[in-house]
Amino acid sequence: MKSMKTRNYRGFTIVELMTTVVIIGLVSAMATPQLQKAYERNRFRSRVKDMTSTLRLARSQAITDKVPYGVCLNTENMTLTLFKDLVTPENYDFVSGDSVMRVDTLPPEIVWIGTDVTNNVVTFTPSGSAGFAGGGNLYMLAYSRDVVAFSSTNVLASTGRVHSTFWHY
């Protein structure tokens, strides 16, 4: 006969379970700030891609419809306006009478830090080339408690190519 003292129970004790819960809690508490930073960086990168996509859409529409399209960057209202340039396409500007196709609003943590495009308007001709006065560079900055990020978007006048670069700290 077996003695009652030699029982072989399998399982976890409450102390082992509580230790596991505490370790999981500590690891998740250390990971949360890094996840917040990654989320904010990705959010800014997404906004930069949205602006790049709007510029590329304007170029595509200009080629397809054989009519100049443009994007107006309003730094006061933090909006991007996609428009069909009907009134004065040779002036590379957005005036009343131009047909507004879409208006996108940027979040408050994004700041325009500069552009070397006069009037903050980039237009695309039916051939796909870009028309603007200035160098064709657009700069944005995003900042929060955890993240500082910077982007540079360049529009090449001869081909209408749009390229964005993103840095974060």
Residue pairs with C-beta under 8 A, 6 or more apart in sequence:
33 146
36 146
37 146
37 147
40 142
40 144
40 146
40 147
40 149
41 147
41 149
41 168
43 107
44 109
44 110
44 142
44 147
44 149
44 151
44 166
44 168
45 149
45 166
47 106
47 107
47 110
47 140
47 142
48 140
48 151
48 153
48 164
48 166
49 164
50 80
50 104
51 80
51 104
51 106
51 138
51 140
51 153
51 164
52 153
52 162
52 163
52 164
54 71
54 80
54 82
54 102
54 104
55 71
55 122
55 153
55 155
55 162
56 162
57 82
58 69
58 70
58 71
58 82
58 122
58 123
58 124
59 69
59 124
59 128
59 130
59 160
59 162
61 67
61 69
61 82
61 84
61 101
61 124
62 68
62 69
62 123
62 124
62 125
62 126
62 128
63 124
63 126
63 127
63 128
65 84
65 126
66 126
67 84
67 85
67 86
67 126
68 84
68 85
68 89
68 123
68 124
68 125
68 126
68 131
69 82
69 83
69 84
69 85
69 101
69 123
69 124
70 82
70 83
70 85
70 92
70 94
70 98
70 121
70 122
70 123
70 124
71 80
71 81
71 82
71 83
71 121
71 122
71 123
72 80
72 81
72 83
72 94
72 120
72 121
73 79
73 80
73 112
73 115
73 117
73 120
73 121
73 122
73 138
74 80
74 81
74 120
75 112
75 120
77 105
78 105
78 106
78 107
78 108
78 110
78 112
79 103
79 104
79 105
79 106
80 103
80 104
80 106
81 94
81 100
81 102
81 103
81 104
82 100
82 101
82 102
82 103
82 104
83 94
83 98
83 99
83 100
83 101
84 98
84 99
84 101
85 94
85 98
85 123
86 97
86 98
86 99
87 95
87 96
87 97
87 98
88 95
89 123
89 125
89 131
92 118
92 119
92 121
92 122
92 123
92 131
92 132
92 133
93 119
93 121
94 119
94 121
109 142
109 143
109 144
110 140
110 141
110 142
111 140
111 141
111 142
111 143
112 138
112 139
112 140
112 141
113 139
113 140
113 141
113 150
114 139
115 134
115 137
115 138
115 139
116 134
116 135
116 136
116 137
117 132
117 133
117 134
117 135
117 136
117 137
117 138
117 155
118 132
118 133
118 134
119 133
121 132
122 130
122 131
122 132
122 136
122 155
123 130
123 131
123 132
124 130
124 131
124 160
125 131
125 160
128 159
128 160
129 157
129 158
129 159
129 160
130 136
130 155
130 156
130 157
130 159
130 160
131 157
132 155
132 157
136 154
136 155
136 156
136 157
137 152
137 153
137 154
137 155
138 152
138 153
138 154
138 155
139 150
139 151
139 152
139 153
140 150
140 151
140 153
141 148
141 149
141 150
141 151
142 148
142 149
142 150
142 151
143 149
147 168
147 169
148 168
148 169
149 166
149 167
149 168
149 169
150 166
150 167
150 168
151 164
151 165
151 166
151 167
152 164
152 165
153 162
153 163
153 164
153 165
154 162
154 163
154 164
154 165
155 161
155 162
156 162
156 163
